[in-house]
């Protein structure tokens, strides 16, 4: 399933998905610029992690630009950012020093798990 979502985002090309807080048919869309997204394994980990959050219905990821767009009901950008940080993908500019190193190391592990995950 995730391959289709990524293909759709890649086909968007220069067109960007609308930014944060856009409402669409009772749904919210939050967009976050995150660090450490390197490949489809990272993207799969992010997608799987965010889809476990209640009310998240779709996740779109632009790997090259580090943009994660999440759709769902009653989304909290702060909660999404905290969840991404736990996965090793902090919002750009939100961590420094040792916290940044820890996030990068966590993202390498998350990436490997995402690559091995067959679902």
C-alpha positions as CSV (number, residue, x, y, z in Angstrom):
1,X,0.0,0.0,0.0
2,X,2.7,2.5,0.9
3,X,4.3,2.2,-2.5
4,X,1.2,3.7,-4.1
5,X,1.1,6.6,-1.7
6,X,4.8,7.4,-2.4
7,X,4.3,7.1,-6.1
8,X,1.4,9.5,-5.9
9,X,3.6,12.1,-4.1
10,X,6.4,11.6,-6.5
11,X,4.0,12.2,-9.4
12,X,3.0,15.5,-7.8
13,X,6.3,16.9,-9.0
14,X,6.6,20.6,-8.4
15,X,3.0,20.9,-7.1
16,X,3.0,20.9,-3.3
17,X,0.3,19.6,-1.1
18,X,-1.4,22.5,0.8
19,X,0.1,23.5,4.1
20,X,-0.9,23.0,7.7
21,X,-4.4,23.4,9.1
22,X,-6.2,23.1,5.7
23,X,-9.6,21.6,6.3
24,X,-11.0,19.3,3.7
25,X,-14.4,17.5,4.2
26,X,-14.1,17.5,8.1
27,X,-10.5,16.4,7.9
28,X,-7.4,18.3,8.9
29,X,-4.1,18.3,7.1
30,X,-0.8,19.0,9.0
31,X,2.5,19.4,7.2
32,X,5.8,19.1,8.9
33,X,9.3,19.6,7.6
34,X,11.5,16.9,9.2
35,X,15.1,15.8,9.4
36,X,16.8,12.5,8.7
37,X,14.5,11.1,5.9
38,X,16.8,9.2,3.7
39,X,14.9,6.5,1.8
40,X,11.7,4.5,1.4
41,X,12.6,2.6,4.5
42,X,12.5,5.8,6.6
43,X,9.2,6.8,4.9
44,X,7.7,3.4,5.6
45,X,8.6,3.6,9.3
46,X,7.1,7.1,9.5
47,X,4.0,6.1,7.7
48,X,3.5,3.0,9.9
49,X,4.2,5.0,13.1
50,X,1.9,7.8,12.3
51,X,-1.0,5.6,11.2
52,X,-1.0,4.1,14.7
53,X,-2.1,7.4,16.0
54,X,-5.8,7.7,16.6
55,X,-7.6,9.8,13.9
56,X,-4.7,9.7,11.4
57,X,-6.1,8.5,8.1
58,X,-3.4,9.1,5.5
59,X,0.3,10.0,5.5
60,X,2.1,11.5,2.5
61,X,5.9,11.7,2.5
62,X,8.2,13.7,0.1
63,X,11.5,11.9,0.8
64,X,13.8,14.3,-1.0
65,X,12.3,17.4,0.6
66,X,11.8,15.9,4.1
67,X,8.1,16.9,4.1
68,X,5.5,14.8,5.9
69,X,1.8,15.6,5.4
70,X,-0.7,13.9,7.6
71,X,-4.5,13.8,7.2
72,X,-7.0,13.0,9.8
73,X,-9.5,14.3,12.3
74,X,-8.6,16.6,15.2
75,X,-4.9,16.4,14.6
76,X,-2.4,18.1,16.9
77,X,0.8,19.2,15.1
78,X,2.6,19.1,18.5
79,X,1.6,15.5,19.0
80,X,2.6,14.5,15.5
81,X,6.0,16.3,15.9
82,X,6.6,14.5,19.3
83,X,5.8,11.1,17.7
84,X,8.1,11.8,14.8
85,X,10.9,12.7,17.2
86,X,10.5,9.4,19.0
87,X,10.9,7.7,15.6
88,X,14.1,9.7,15.0
89,X,12.7,12.2,12.6
90,X,12.5,15.6,14.4
91,X,11.0,18.7,13.0
92,X,13.7,20.8,11.2
93,X,15.5,23.0,13.7
94,X,13.8,21.6,16.8
95,X,16.7,19.7,18.2
96,X,20.4,20.5,18.6
97,X,23.6,18.9,19.9
98,X,23.3,15.5,21.6
99,X,19.6,15.4,21.1
100,X,20.2,15.8,17.3
101,X,22.8,13.0,17.4
102,X,20.3,10.8,19.3
103,X,17.6,11.5,16.7
104,X,19.9,10.7,13.9
105,X,21.0,7.4,15.4
106,X,17.3,6.5,16.1
107,X,16.4,7.3,12.5
108,X,19.1,4.8,11.3
109,X,17.5,2.0,13.3
110,X,14.0,3.1,12.2
111,X,15.1,3.1,8.6
112,X,16.5,-0.4,8.9
113,X,13.3,-1.6,10.4
114,X,11.3,0.1,7.7
115,X,13.4,-1.7,5.0
116,X,12.8,-5.1,6.6
117,X,9.1,-4.6,7.2
118,X,7.2,-6.6,4.5
119,X,3.7,-5.2,5.3
